[in-house]
Amino acid sequence: MESKQRPAASGHASYNAAAISLIQRAAEGYDEKYGAGFMSCTIYDTAWASLVRKPLDNGSGEKWLFPQCFAYILAAQSEDGSWDHSVGSRIDGILNTAAALLSLKRHLAEPLNIPFHHDLESRIEKATTSLRAQLTAWEPLTTHHVGHEILLPALIRYLEQETDTAAFEFEGRKSLDLLSVVELPSFQLEYLYGPARSPLLRSLEALIGFIDFDNVAHHKSMGSMMASPSSTAAYLMNVSQWDDEAEQYLKHTMLKGTGQGNGGMPSIYPSTQFEYAWVLSTLSRAGFSASDIECPELQTVSRVLLSAFESGDGAIGFAPSLQADLDTTAQGILSTTSLGQPLPIDNMIEKFDAKSHFRTSAMEREPSLSANCHALKVLLRQPDISQYTSKIQTTSRFVCDFWWNADEGIIKDKWNSSHLYSTLLLVEVLVDLLALVDSGSLAGLLGQDLESRILVTVFQACLWTMLRQDDNGSWNSSVEETAYGVLILAEARRLLMFADLESPVNSALDRGTGYLRSFHVSGPAPLWVDKVASSSAIIRDSYVLAALRRAAAPSPEEKVAATIFNRARAARGRKHVKLLKMTPLFSQTPEWQIQASMTESVLFQPMLHTRRLEIFPRKNMEDDNKYFDIIPFTWTSCNNRRGAFASASFLYEMMVISFLNFQADEFMESCAGTVFQSRTDALRQLVDRAFQQQQQQEGDAGTITCQELACNGGSFDLGDIDHTSYAEVLIPLIKFVTYVTNHPYIATASHHDRRSMRRELRTFLHAHVTQLEDNNRFQLQRQQQQQQQQQQQQQQQGQEEQKGGGCATVYTTSPDSFFHWVRTTSADHTSCPYSFAFVGCTMSATLLSGRDCFPTVHEKYLAAAACRHLATMCRMYNDCGSVARDAAEGNLNSVNFPEYAPAVSGPTTTTTTGGADLQKRALLDLAEYERGRLYDALGRLDDAARRTGDAALDRAKPRQMAIWRMFCDVTDLYGQIYMVRDIGSRMAVAAAAAANAANAAVAPSASAGVTGGAAAASTIAAPAPASAAAAVEAAPITVDAAPIVAATPIEEAAPTVEAALTEEATPVVDSTVTATIDDAAVTVAAAPVEETTLPVEVATPVEAAPLVEAAPITIASPIVETAPMVEATPIVQVTPTVPAAPTVAAPKAPISSVTLPDQPLPQPEKDFRVMDMARTEMTV
């Protein structure tokens, strides 16, 4: 198929012809008495039909009424003894196998008119074994099929009544029996004997022995019990007088249904109204007009629907004999409207309105997303929507909330098992809604918050669908699901948010339609849910035709959401896309995916900005837009890169927590630290007071007055701190503690997880106090040394101008070792441990229904270890990227600890020339050690078997680990951003130093390779900022770097710039970073391809010696002293060994730019080191 091909008029004609053919097929099988049906045959209904025995005319006995059905069952049995257990959900296989097994056993006991089958006993044995295995693996509480809680207990009861069948015992039976006990009393069985029609009439096979079937005969319609062959078969088997009408219905269904006389029975027959409404509404949505599909058969289909609405008082059901439901009613209204025959919707609203949403039917237990999407579509198509604005608003919020709270973006619909079906309906209706907002018809109705949530919802739904597309162009290798996927992406092309992503969207569409055109199947996959899953060929074909037509249409020039999507804000974020592409974590990610994540993050920003002043005041603070841009981007990018697809609600809450953490850091340093500069003991007590006050005030911290604080909290001497300043520190802290500890996720988490989070939050705030004390002590030491070191520093500055890279000041007055400090105070200061605990509470509340996030002592210990290694690694990378800034501001940095001095220059020297880079290398090496330990802990945590006896808890572990890995990626990404910024700084300083040295040289050899008289641009990079978000705001780099050939291993010393200038007069600027990602290494370099400036804040370095050594910083995975693996055999892991970088001549053109790589960088050569692959599955 040619890419981006757009059909001409003849192409449209062929689509029209195919649509007409489809309608003709739909009308062809229509019977004036029974209707029509195209639902696939099921083993379950066929087995029940095979159990019907009819008395012989002479009264001498009985015969099996449908021997064809029994033959169908025999032919369909699998080698393992099951029926359809690998198709659809697990409950489908269980119900199909149980019903077929019951038929086999009864035919073996009484063959009657069926020829003897010598292998029946072996078939029964295999079927019994398979059923037991399926029941053992099944989890009842995860099943959503209609009526399974009464159907399966009945089948097990019937099987156990067979004399030679042992009892079926399985782990989930108690839960199943409990569900059955709860379900049956809700339908007062005597209610079935009255005139009202209960949904239970569709499942009479579950009530054998409980009801008198003669008393439900009046509920028949055209011989059937609510269009169910299995329920009708059970009725016919148990009624006291033979019912010829029921017999005729079953015979007609077997002959005219999809089985066409081969013995198969469909799950429902007829399904006229359902299939007619779906076909017409699907074609209409795809752009087929009434004139496009005009044919005599169209009149038949239209007449059937209009007649059903007339007899149903404005509402229709799946079939004429079924209760009205909202889905079919709404689809029917959309269908008739598309044919120019609109119907009033007041009856629909009256029958199904539930105030905050719509009900699917009168006896619905759980609301349905699909039903509400269909209803909202109808509301939005009305000529005067002003009459329905209230319902539009509430229903829009309902469907949006459905998505926001759906983990993985997977919404389980009660009628269709594919989450893509629900996603398609959601996207279609929200695109329609946004189009009306653009038109002004709904101006001001939704409000900014709901508009933002809708934008996030529709963008995620489209993007995640795109990211889930299989390599062969399909979704789940299913024709119908692929049609859903193509239709979703066709809607995405209408949205302004995807304007910059049109090329990848069109590529995905081409691959999807290519699959639809080339793949041939014998029958559709069973996606539609009834008692068991089934399918409809005519509905599948309508979706396929709609997908092909929509994909072939040109992308609309006028985009939807133009009035509310801030495209300018998205454009500003492109600099961050380039930045992330330079990190090892995203170097191999297609740039369009990073761009998509940036666009998604922009959609969250308005909601975040409205909350920016809820907790911490920002008087006299720096502009905070930089981290409001980067925070949501880190979450969306890592979520999409890993395919974790954590819910929008989870992402949003973590974004809020992240910016509150940044604000807390700023507040403790600039506000609390200033007020309590000399009274850190009082500040520490104030933190404790905030926790005490939070418990007393229960979140009403905003009403506390300064006088109350002075009276109630003065348990210690404030000294010269006035009460107003005291209150200005305490009140925001109380608000912060209250917000976090009273968060809904925390309130519904387990007691253990709540307590852990509260403990870590307190530790986080105490760490800031300890950090202030360390900084004060360190600054005092520097002041005391300043006079005596002034002369020495002046001498060293001249050397550093030639050699560069002076060591950091040694923290000789440290009361702690570096090892202990970096793993406690420094790690806790990052907020990683407390955020880790917050995520644990979130999982406890949302995934585990209030159980412990890590239920066993083994998991708790390993999770704590992983968290500590992650926080330590994060701090080390942060410090490595902020050496210059910390030196300028007098903040304590890891490299200031005495442990870094001996390895560089001996135990007594406080500063040493040429050693700063070695200190950074040492710090990076230790960070990589922590990375290795993180991988090991995560691997062990992943491998640890969870056998708690709680099926739901055990089942949730893989999902938990996916989210934990994503969380680790986010944390790691900030460190990588620091490193990329620091490399840019090194390149700028090194190139400037090289240019200055070359220009100043007198000897000819000193100027070789440099264009005479060319002034080199020498913008100096800023010191690294304190926060990770600020890492993207360093000085614009305007240095032309030499191409990077290879990274230099840490073990090998690379030639310095000074040496290169002396020997070859060629400045070597090496900026390669290598990082282990999964099982491979990624080299990130800044290569001169095009002029691009790194988006960082302009400043000049303070006390930052130029870093001029050419050797690159390497982020690898040197796992040192690997701990023994638990129940795992070490295997060979590929770990890169990077060859030394050759000296590369500088370009002769003036130095002007450093460019960012647009393409994934090549993988470096690798050597082999023994590692456990399971331990390194976690990405960087």
BAFI-228870 format. One record per residue (C-alpha): residue in three letters; z, x, y. Coordinates in steps of 0.5 Angstrom, whole numbers, plus 500, padded with zeros to 3 digits. Each point is the difference from the previous one (the first is absolute). Layout:
% BAFI-228870
ALAZXY;...
***
This chain:
% BAFI-228870
MET500500500;GLU498503507;SER506501504;LYS501495506;GLN494496498;ARG499494504;PRO496494497;ALA494497503;ALA499493501;SER497500493;GLY507503498;HIS504494503;ALA495495496;SER502504493;TYR507499502;ASN499492502;ALA496499493;ALA506503496;ALA505496504;ILE496494498;SER499502493;LEU508500500;ILE501493503;GLN495498495;ARG504503494;ALA506497503;ALA497493500;GLU496500493;GLY506500496;TYR503494504;ASP502494496;GLU501493503;LYS506499496;TYR504507499;GLY497504505;ALA498507499;GLY504507499;PHE498507499;MET507503499;SER500505494;CYS502498493;THR507503498;ILE504501493;TYR506496503;ASP496494501;THR496501494;ALA506501495;TRP503494502;ALA493496499;SER500503493;LEU507497498;VAL497493501;ARG500496493;LYS497493500;PRO501495494;LEU494499496;ASP497493500;ASN502498493;GLY507502502;SER501505494;GLY502506504;GLU498504506;LYS495505503;TRP500505505;LEU496497506;PHE497506503;PRO498505494;GLN496504505;CYS506501504;PHE503504495;ALA494504498;TYR500502507;ILE507502500;LEU499504494;ALA494504503;ALA503502506;GLN506503497;SER501507501;GLU501506496;ASP507501501;GLY501492499;SER501498507;TRP495495504;ASP498502507;HIS507505501;SER496505504;VAL496495505;GLY504497506;SER508501500;ARG505501495;ILE502493499;ASP492498499;GLY500504494;ILE507497497;LEU498493501;ASN493501497;THR503504494;ALA506495499;ALA496494500;ALA494503496;LEU506502495;LEU503493499;SER493497499;LEU499506494;LYS506498497;ARG499493500;HIS493500497;LEU503505495;ALA505495498;GLU495494500;PRO493502499;LEU497493500;ASN493500501;ILE500507503;PRO497505494;PHE505505497;HIS500507504;HIS503505496;ASP502504505;LEU505495504;GLU506503498;SER498507502;ARG498497507;ILE506497501;GLU504506498;LYS496504505;ALA501495505;THR507499499;THR501508501;SER496500507;LEU504494503;ARG506503498;ALA498506504;GLN497496506;LEU507497501;THR504506499;ALA496503506;TRP500494504;GLU504499506;PRO501492501;LEU502501508;THR494503502;THR495494497;HIS498495505;HIS495496496;VAL501493500;GLY504497495;HIS501506496;GLU508499500;ILE499493496;LEU494502496;LEU502506497;PRO507498497;ALA497494497;LEU495504496;ILE505505498;ARG504494498;TYR494497496;LEU499507497;GLU507501498;GLN500493496;GLU495502495;THR504502494;ASP497507499;THR501502507;ALA506504502;ALA503499507;PHE496504506;GLU506504504;PHE498504506;GLU503503506;GLY498495505;ARG501493496;LYS507499503;SER496500507;LEU495496497;ASP505495497;LEU503500507;LEU494498503;SER498495495;VAL507496501;VAL499501508;GLU493497500;LEU500494495;PRO506496503;SER497500507;PHE494496497;GLN505494497;LEU496499494;GLU501492501;TYR496501506;LEU494501496;TYR500493497;GLY499497507;PRO494499505;ALA501506504;ARG496506497;SER504507499;PRO497507499;LEU503500493;LEU495495498;ARG495506499;SER505504496;LEU502494495;GLU499505494;ALA507503502;LEU503493499;ILE499499493;GLY507497497;PHE502499507;ILE496494502;ASP497493498;PHE493502500;ASP498492500;ASN504499507;VAL495505503;ALA494497498;HIS499497507;HIS499506503;LYS493502497;SER494500504;MET493500497;GLY504502493;SER503506503;MET507502502;MET499503507;ALA494503498;SER503505495;PRO497500493;SER507503497;SER504495503;THR495495498;ALA500503493;ALA508499499;TYR500493502;LEU494498495;MET504504495;ASN507496501;VAL498493502;SER502495495;GLN493497501;TRP493504500;ASP497500507;ASP493500499;GLU499501508;ALA504506499;GLU496503494;GLN493498504;TYR503504506;LEU501506496;LYS494500496;HIS496499507;THR504506502;MET498505494;LEU493498501;LYS498500507;GLY505505503;THR499507500;GLY500501492;GLN494495500;GLY502498493;ASN503507497;GLY507498499;GLY503503506;MET504495505;PRO501502507;SER506500504;ILE499494504;TYR494495500;PRO497497504;SER501505506;THR495496504;GLN503500507;PHE503507500;GLU494503498;TYR495496505;ALA505501506;TRP500508498;VAL493501499;LEU498496507;SER506503504;THR498507498;LEU493499501;SER501497507;ARG505506502;ALA494505498;GLY495497505;PHE496495496;SER499494504;ALA499493497;SER492501501;ASP500506497;ILE503497493;GLU497493501;CYS498497493;PRO501493497;GLU506503496;LEU503502506;GLN501493501;THR503499494;VAL505505501;SER502497507;ARG500493497;VAL505502495;LEU505503505;LEU499495505;SER502495495;ALA506504498;PHE503500507;GLU499493500;SER503498494;GLY506505501;ASP502498507;GLY497506504;ALA503505495;ILE497502493;GLY502504494;PHE497505495;ALA497494496;PRO500493501;SER506499496;LEU504505503;GLN505500505;ALA497501507;ASP501508502;LEU500503507;ASP495505498;THR495496497;THR501495506;ALA498505505;GLN495503496;GLY497493499;ILE500499508;LEU497507502;SER494498495;THR499493502;THR500503508;SER495505498;LEU495494498;GLY501497506;GLN505495498;PRO507502503;LEU506496497;PRO507498504;ILE505505498;ASP506496502;ASN502498493;MET499507498;ILE506502505;GLU504494498;LYS500501493;PHE501508500;ASP504502506;ALA506503499;LYS502502507;SER500508500;HIS494500495;PHE496495496;ARG501498492;THR495501495;SER503493497;ALA505495500;MET505504495;GLU498507502;ARG506505498;GLU497506504;PRO495500506;SER493503499;LEU496504504;SER493498498;ALA502493502;ASN503501507;CYS493505501;HIS496494498;ALA504495504;LEU500505506;LYS492500499;VAL500493501;LEU504500506;LEU496505504;ARG493496498;GLN502494504;PRO496498506;ASP507499504;ILE505505498;SER504499505;GLN503494496;TYR502505495;THR503506504;SER507499497;LYS498500493;ILE495506501;GLN505504503;THR505499494;THR495501495;SER497506503;ARG507503500;PHE502498493;VAL493503497;CYS502506504;ASP507501498;PHE497499493;TRP496507500;TRP505503504;ASN505499494;ALA495502495;ASP502506497;GLU493504498;GLY497495504;ILE499496493;ILE501493501;LYS501496494;ASP497493500;LYS501494496;TRP493499498;ASN497506500;SER502507497;SER496504504;HIS504503507;LEU493501503;TYR499492500;SER506499504;THR498506504;LEU493497501;LEU503493503;LEU505504504;VAL495504504;GLU495494500;VAL505496504;LEU503505504;VAL493502503;ASP498493501;LEU507500504;LEU499506504;ALA493497502;LEU503494503;VAL505505504;ASP494503503;SER496494502;GLY507498503;SER501494496;LEU507502498;ALA501504506;GLY508502501;LEU501496493;LEU502505496;GLY504505504;GLN499508500;ASP505501494;LEU496495496;GLU493503502;SER502507498;ARG503498494;ILE493496498;LEU496506502;VAL504505496;THR500495494;VAL492499500;PHE499507501;GLN504502494;ALA497495496;CYS493502501;LEU502508500;TRP504500494;THR495496496;MET495505502;LEU505506498;ARG500496493;GLN493500499;ASP498504493;ASP495505500;ASN495496496;GLY500495507;SER504495496;TRP507497501;ASN503500493;SER494500497;SER499493501;VAL494496503;GLU504495503;GLU506504503;THR494505502;ALA497494504;TYR507499503;GLY500507502;VAL493500503;LEU502493504;ILE506503503;LEU496506502;ALA495496503;GLU506497504;ALA502507502;ARG493501504;ARG502494504;LEU506504503;LEU500504506;MET505504497;PHE495503495;ALA495501505;ASP501508499;LEU500499492;GLU494496499;SER496506497;PRO506500494;VAL500493500;ASN492499499;SER501505495;ALA505497496;LEU496493501;ASP494504497;ARG504502494;GLY503493499;THR493497500;GLY497505496;TYR505498494;LEU499493501;ARG492501499;SER501505494;PHE505497496;HIS499495495;VAL506496496;SER500495495;GLY505496503;PRO505500506;ALA507503500;PRO505495499;LEU503500507;TRP502493501;VAL507498498;ASP502494496;LYS504500494;VAL496506498;ALA495504504;SER493497500;SER494501504;SER494496503;ALA493503500;ILE497496506;ILE506502504;ARG499507499;ASP492499501;SER502497507;TYR504506502;VAL495505498;LEU494496503;ALA505500507;ALA502507499;LEU492502500;ARG498496505;ARG506502505;ALA499508498;ALA493499502;ALA501497507;PRO500505506;SER507502502;PRO501495506;GLU500503507;GLU505496503;LYS506502497;VAL507496499;ALA507502503;ALA496503506;THR505496504;ILE507503497;PHE498506497;ASN501506504;ARG494505499;ALA502505505;ARG507501497;ALA496501493;ALA495505503;ARG506504503;GLY503501493;ARG493504498;LYS504506502;HIS505499495;VAL495499494;LYS497507502;LEU507502499;LEU502497494;LYS493503497;MET503507501;THR506499496;PRO500502492;LEU502492499;PHE494497503;SER495506499;GLN496497494;THR501493503;PRO493497503;GLU501500507;TRP498492500;GLN506499496;ILE505503505;GLN496497506;ALA501493497;SER508502499;MET500502507;THR497493502;GLU505496496;SER506504503;VAL497498507;LEU501493498;PHE507501499;GLN501503506;PRO501494505;MET506497495;LEU503507500;HIS500500508;THR503494501;ARG506503496;ARG500506504;LEU506499504;GLU504495495;ILE505506498;PHE500506505;PRO499500507;ARG495505503;LYS502502507;ASN498506502;MET496502493;GLU493503499;ASP494495498;ASP501498493;ASN493497499;LYS499507496;TYR504498494;PHE498492501;ASP493503498;ILE502504495;ILE505497496;PRO496494498;PHE494504498;THR505505495;TRP502493496;THR493497500;SER496506498;CYS505502495;ASN500493497;ASN493500500;ARG499507497;ARG504499494;GLY498493499;ALA507498500;PHE498494504;ALA508498502;SER500494503;ALA499499508;SER507498501;PHE503506496;LEU495504505;TYR502497506;GLU508500499;MET499508498;MET496501506;VAL506497504;ILE505504497;SER496506501;PHE499499507;LEU508498501;ASN501507496;PHE496504506;GLN503496505;ALA507501497;ASP498508500;GLU498499507;PHE507496502;MET505505496;GLU496506503;SER499498508;CYS505494501;ALA506501495;GLY499508500;THR500500507;VAL506496501;PHE504503495;GLN498507501;SER507503500;ARG503494495;THR496500494;ASP507498496;ALA500494505;LEU493499498;ARG501500493;GLN506495500;LEU495496505;VAL495499494;ASP506498495;ARG502495505;ALA493497500;PHE500499493;GLN507496501;GLN498496506;GLN494498496;GLN504497495;GLN504497505;GLN495497505;GLU495498494;GLY494502504;ASP502497507;ALA501507503;GLY496498506;THR506496502;ILE505506500;THR502502507;CYS502507503;GLN507497501;GLU500498493;LEU498506497;ALA505504505;CYS506495497;ASN498500493;GLY497506498;GLY504505504;SER504503494;PHE498507503;ASP500504506;LEU493499504;GLY502506504;ASP495500506;ILE495495497;ASP500494504;HIS501493496;THR493498503;SER497506497;TYR504499493;ALA497493500;GLU493502501;VAL500504494;LEU504496496;ILE497493501;PRO493503498;LEU503503494;ILE503493498;LYS494497500;PHE496505496;VAL505500495;THR500492500;TYR493499499;VAL499505494;THR506498497;ASN499492501;HIS493501498;PRO498494496;TYR497505494;ILE507504501;ALA504493499;THR496498494;ALA500507497;SER505502494;HIS507502502;HIS499507498;ASP494501504;ARG503496506;ARG506505500;SER495506499;MET496498506;ARG506499504;ARG503507498;GLU493504501;LEU500496507;ARG507503502;THR498507498;PHE493500504;LEU504498506;HIS506505499;ALA494505498;HIS498500507;VAL507501503;THR500506495;GLN493503503;LEU503499507;GLU506504498;ASP495505497;ASN495500506;ASN506501505;ARG503506496;PHE493503499;GLN499500507;LEU506503502;GLN499506496;ARG493501503;GLN503499507;GLN505506498;GLN495504497;GLN495499506;GLN503505504;GLN501506495;GLN493498497;GLN496500506;GLN498507501;GLN498500492;GLN496493501;GLN496503506;GLN498506495;GLN498496495;GLN496495504;GLY495506501;GLN500501493;GLU499493498;GLU494500505;GLN497505496;LYS502498493;GLY503493501;GLY505496496;GLY507501502;CYS506498495;ALA504494502;THR507501503;VAL505501494;TYR505494500;THR506505499;THR505495501;SER498495495;PRO506497496;ASP495498494;SER495503496;PHE493499501;PHE500497493;HIS505495501;TRP498498507;VAL493499498;ARG502495495;THR506496503;THR500500508;SER493502501;ALA497496494;ASP504494502;HIS498501508;THR493498498;SER502493498;CYS496501493;PRO506498496;TYR502494504;SER493497500;PHE500502492;ALA506495499;PHE497495505;VAL494500495;GLY504499494;CYS503494503;THR493497502;MET498501493;SER507497497;ALA499494504;THR492499500;LEU498503493;LEU507499496;SER503494502;GLY506504502;ARG501504495;ASP502508501;CYS493503502;PHE502506495;PRO504496494;THR502506496;VAL504506502;HIS495505497;GLU495496505;LYS505500506;TYR501508499;LEU493502500;ALA498495506;ALA506504504;ALA497506498;ALA493498502;CYS502498507;ARG504506501;HIS494505498;LEU496495505;ALA504500506;THR501508499;MET493501499;CYS499496506;ARG505504505;MET497506498;TYR493498502;ASN502497506;ASP504506502;CYS494505498;GLY495496505;SER506500506;VAL502507500;ALA497501507;ARG503493503;ASP507501497;ALA500507503;ALA498497506;GLU505495500;GLY506504497;ASN500495494;LEU502503493;ASN494502495;SER500502493;VAL498507502;ASN505501504;PHE505501494;PRO502507498;GLU497499493;TYR493501504;ALA502506503;PRO501505495;ALA494499496;VAL496502507;SER504505503;GLY506502497;PRO507496501;THR502502507;THR494499504;THR500493504;THR493501502;THR494504497;THR493500502;GLY495498495;GLY504496496;ALA500493502;ASP494499496;LEU503502494;GLN506496501;LYS496494500;ARG497502494;ALA506501497;LEU502493502;LEU494497497;ASP501503494;LEU507497499;ALA497493502;GLU495501495;TYR505501495;GLU504494502;ARG493496499;GLY500503493;ARG507497499;LEU498493503;TYR494500495;ASP504502495;ALA506494501;LEU494495502;GLY497502493;ARG507499496;LEU501494504;ASP493497498;ASP501502493;ALA507498499;ALA500494495;ARG503493503;ARG503496495;THR505495503;GLY498494496;ASP498497507;ALA493499499;ALA498499507;LEU504506502;ASP497504495;ARG493498502;ALA501501507;LYS501508499;PRO492502501;ARG499496506;GLN507503503;MET497507499;ALA494498503;ILE503498506;TRP505506500;ARG494505499;MET497497506;PHE507501504;CYS500507498;ASP492501503;VAL502497507;THR506505500;ASP496506498;LEU494498505;TYR505501506;GLY501507497;GLN493501499;ILE498498507;TYR505505503;MET496505496;VAL494498502;ARG502500507;ASP503507499;ILE494503497;GLY496498507;SER506503504;ARG499507496;MET492500501;ALA501498507;VAL505506501;ALA496505495;ALA493499503;ALA503500507;ALA504507499;ALA493503496;ALA496498506;ASN505503505;ALA500506496;ALA493501499;ASN499499508;ALA505505502;ALA498505495;VAL496506503;ALA498504494;PRO493497497;SER503499493;ALA505495503;SER495495503;ALA495500495;GLY498493497;VAL502497507;THR495498505;GLY501504506;GLY503496506;ALA501494496;ALA506497502;ALA504496494;ALA503494501;SER507501499;THR504493500;ILE507502497;ALA502495495;ALA507496502;PRO506501496;ALA501496494;PRO504493502;ALA506498497;SER497493497;ALA495500494;ALA496495505;ALA500505505;ALA497505496;VAL493497502;GLU501501507;ALA500508501;ALA495503504;PRO493499500;ILE497506496;THR494503503;VAL499506495;ASP494502497;ALA502502493;ALA496504495;PRO498497493;ILE506500495;VAL497503494;ALA507499495;ALA507500501;THR505506499;PRO505500495;ILE507500502;GLU501506496;GLU495504503;ALA500503507;ALA494498505;PRO497504505;THR503499507;VAL496498506;GLU503507503;ALA497504494;ALA494496500;LEU499502507;THR501507499;GLU496501494;GLU494496501;ALA501496507;THR499494497;PRO506495501;VAL502496493;VAL502493501;ASP502497493;SER503493500;THR499498493;VAL505495497;THR500499493;ALA504495497;THR501497493;ILE498493499;ASP501497494;ASP497505495;ALA496503505;ALA500505506;VAL497498507;THR498505505;VAL500497507;ALA497504505;ALA498500507;ALA493502500;PRO495500506;VAL495494499;GLU501496506;GLU504500507;THR506496498;THR507501503;LEU506499496;PRO504494504;VAL506504502;GLU504500506;VAL499505506;ALA506505501;THR501507500;PRO504504494;VAL507502502;GLU503506497;ALA495499494;ALA497507498;PRO492499499;LEU499499493;VAL494505498;GLU500502493;ALA494498497;ALA503498493;PRO500493499;ILE506495499;THR499498493;ILE503493497;ALA500501493;SER505498494;PRO503506498;ILE505497495;VAL506505499;GLU505500494;THR497493498;ALA506496496;PRO498498493;MET497493500;VAL503494497;GLU496498493;ALA494503503;THR495506497;PRO498505506;ILE493500500;VAL495504505;GLN499498507;VAL495503504;THR503503506;PRO496504505;THR500507502;VAL496501506;PRO496507501;ALA501504506;ALA497499506;PRO494505502;THR500502507;VAL495495504;ALA496502506;ALA502496506;PRO494496503;LYS496504506;ALA500493504;PRO506499505;ILE506497496;SER500493502;SER503495494;VAL503499494;THR497494496;LEU503496494;PRO496499494;ASP496494499;GLN499501492;PRO505501495;LEU501508499;PRO498503493;GLN505501495;PRO503507500;GLU500504493;LYS505499496;ASP505504495;PHE504497494;ARG507500500;VAL505496496;MET502494503;ASP502493497;MET494495503;ALA505494500;ARG504504505;THR495501505;GLU496493500;MET504498506;THR495502506;VAL502504506;
***
